[in-house]
Amino acid sequence: MRIATWNVNSIRARVGRTVDWMVREDVDVLAMQEIKCKPEQFPIEAFEAAGYDVAIHGLNQWNGVAIASRKPIGEVETAFPGMPGFLKGLEGPDQPQEARAIGATVDGVRVWSLYVPNGRSLGDPHYTYKLDWLAALTEYTRAETSARPEVPFALMGDFNIAPLDEDNGDPAVIEGVTTHVSPAERQAFFTLENAGVTDVVRPRIPEGYTYWDYKQLKFPRNEGLRIDFILGSAAFAEAVTDASIHRNERKGDAPSDHVPVLVDLAIGDDDLDRPMIF
């Protein structure tokens, strides 16, 4: 099974690029973030024509997540337990949830497409929201991986955190000044990993960015960030056979500012399709 994640930064603007890449790379499951549309606005016909079903969670022109799959999509959820909401100027437990998470089961693999809040600035209420959101995700992950350790489980998406110094090549992103690299955000990321998941891409690709801002020639200068991840449970990680970051998707006409991250899994009958080595 070939599984990928991609912040597409508006699926209606980039449906052609997205579907063409999925077909070209023989992707079975794609987790998308920042689709920026409601379900009825999603260009589902192009996906269906290419052989994909799609589960969609979008509330307006902001945020939004989706999962496309060649195989049946089941057990769809549009929030994880305890996921907080946000509305600027409103405090308390009843803030509306944003379209930042969608989970589904495909061929026995439990996957989540996640768009972690940006944080905006270190003193902004959105930064506190980001940390609270990650804390709730951590508690859910710990409970899920403990209760069903045999199920391959993955958190995929745009985490808006560069957890290691080598993940930050943008001179404008500075610890103590901007989000994405603050000690609290990095600690939240590491705490999430300690809850039962691990970065399954980094062991195979230790270096490389997944995002470059559109401004100030960031991509030609390679001033990027590594903020898109696939975090898998032990059962998921054991099935990973390969991984790749598709940097070339940042090139060409009207690209997203993020690129796809992909892993191959040896799951079930997939082993039968692989050449035998004696």
Long-range contacts (C-beta under 8 A, 24 or more apart in sequence): 1-28, 1-29, 1-106, 1-107, 1-109, 1-264, 1-265, 1-267, 1-270, 2-26, 2-27, 2-28, 2-29, 2-262, 2-263, 2-264, 2-265, 3-27, 3-28, 3-29, 3-30, 3-31, 3-109, 3-111, 3-154, 3-156, 3-230, 3-262, 3-263, 3-264, 3-265, 4-29, 4-30, 4-31, 4-156, 4-260, 4-261, 4-262, 4-263, 5-30, 5-31, 5-32, 5-33, 5-113, 5-156, 5-157, 5-158, 5-228, 5-229, 5-230, 5-260, 5-261, 6-30, 6-31, 6-32, 6-33, 6-228, 6-249, 6-256, 6-258, 6-259, 6-260, 6-261, 7-32, 7-33, 7-34, 7-115, 7-157, 7-158, 7-211, 7-228, 7-256, 7-257, 7-258, 8-32, 8-33, 8-34, 8-35, 8-256, 8-258, 9-34, 9-36, 9-256, 9-257, 9-258, 10-34, 10-35, 10-36, 10-37, 10-256, 11-35, 11-36, 11-37, 11-42, 11-43, 11-64, 11-66, 12-36, 12-37, 12-41, 12-42, 12-43, 13-254, 14-254, 14-255, 14-256, 15-43, 15-46, 16-46, 17-249, 17-252, 17-254, 17-255, 17-256, 19-46, 19-47, 19-50, 19-52, 21-246, 21-249, 21-260, 22-50, 22-52, 22-68, 23-50, 25-246, 25-260, 25-262, 27-262, 28-69, 28-70, 28-71, 28-106, 29-67, 29-68, 29-69, 29-70, 29-71, 29-106, 29-109, 29-111, 30-67, 30-68, 30-69, 30-260, 31-65, 31-66, 31-67, 31-111, 31-112, 31-113, 31-114, 31-156, 31-157, 32-65, 32-66, 32-67, 32-68, 32-113, 33-64, 33-65, 33-113, 33-114, 33-115, 33-157, 33-158, 34-63, 34-64, 34-115, 34-158, 35-64, 35-65, 35-66, 36-61, 36-62, 36-63, 36-64, 37-61, 37-64, 38-64, 42-66, 55-102, 55-104, 56-102, 57-99, 57-101, 57-102, 58-99, 59-98, 59-99, 60-99, 62-98, 62-99, 63-98, 63-99, 63-100, 63-115, 64-99, 64-115, 65-99, 65-100, 65-101, 65-102, 65-113, 65-114, 65-115, 65-157, 66-102, 66-113, 67-102, 67-104, 67-106, 67-111, 67-113, 69-104, 69-106, 71-106, 71-107, 72-106, 72-107, 73-104, 73-105, 73-106, 74-104, 74-105, 74-106, 75-103, 75-104, 75-105, 75-110, 76-102, 76-103, 76-104, 77-101, 77-102, 77-103, 77-104, 78-102, 78-103, 80-112, 80-136, 80-137, 80-140, 81-136, 81-139, 81-140, 81-143, 82-136, 82-139, 82-140, 83-133, 83-136, 83-137, 83-140, 84-129, 84-132, 84-133, 84-136, 86-117, 86-125, 86-126, 86-129, 88-125, 88-126, 100-133, 107-267, 107-268, 108-151, 108-152, 108-267, 108-268, 109-151, 109-152, 109-153, 109-154, 109-236, 109-265, 109-267, 110-144, 110-148, 110-151, 110-152, 110-153, 110-154, 111-153, 111-154, 111-156, 112-154, 112-155, 112-156, 112-157, 113-156, 113-157, 114-155, 114-156, 114-157, 114-158, 114-159, 115-157, 115-158, 116-157, 116-158, 116-159, 116-160, 116-161, 117-160, 118-160, 118-179, 119-160, 119-179, 119-180, 119-185, 120-179, 121-178, 121-179, 122-176, 122-177, 122-178, 122-179, 122-182, 127-179, 130-160, 130-179, 130-185, 131-184, 131-185, 131-188, 134-185, 134-188, 134-189, 134-191, 134-192, 135-188, 137-192, 138-188, 138-191, 138-192, 138-195, 139-195, 141-192, 141-195, 141-196, 141-197, 142-195, 142-196, 144-196, 145-195, 145-196, 145-197, 145-233, 145-234, 146-196, 149-233, 149-234, 149-235, 150-235, 151-233, 151-235, 152-232, 152-233, 152-235, 152-236, 152-239, 152-265, 152-267, 153-196, 153-197, 153-232, 153-233, 153-235, 153-236, 154-197, 154-200, 154-230, 154-231, 154-232, 154-233, 154-236, 155-192, 155-197, 155-229, 155-230, 155-231, 155-232, 156-229, 156-230, 156-231, 156-261, 157-228, 157-229, 158-211, 158-227, 158-228, 158-258, 159-189, 159-227, 159-228, 159-229, 160-227, 161-185, 161-186, 161-188, 161-189, 161-227, 162-225, 162-226, 162-227, 163-189, 163-190, 164-226, 166-207, 166-226, 167-209, 167-225, 167-226, 167-227, 168-225, 168-226, 169-209, 169-222, 169-223, 169-224, 169-225, 170-213, 170-218, 170-223, 170-224, 170-225, 171-223, 172-213, 172-216, 172-223, 173-225, 180-225, 180-227, 192-231, 193-231, 196-233, 196-234, 197-231, 197-232, 197-233, 197-236, 198-231, 198-232, 198-234, 198-237, 199-229, 199-230, 199-231, 200-230, 200-231, 200-232, 200-236, 200-237, 200-240, 200-243, 200-263, 201-229, 201-230, 201-243, 201-245, 201-261, 201-263, 204-242, 204-243, 205-243, 205-244, 205-245, 208-245, 208-247, 209-245, 209-247, 210-245, 210-258, 210-259, 210-261, 211-257, 211-258, 211-259, 212-250, 212-257, 213-257, 214-257, 219-250, 219-251, 228-258, 228-259, 228-261, 229-261, 230-261, 230-263, 232-263, 236-265, 239-265, 239-266, 239-267, 240-264, 240-265, 241-265, 241-266
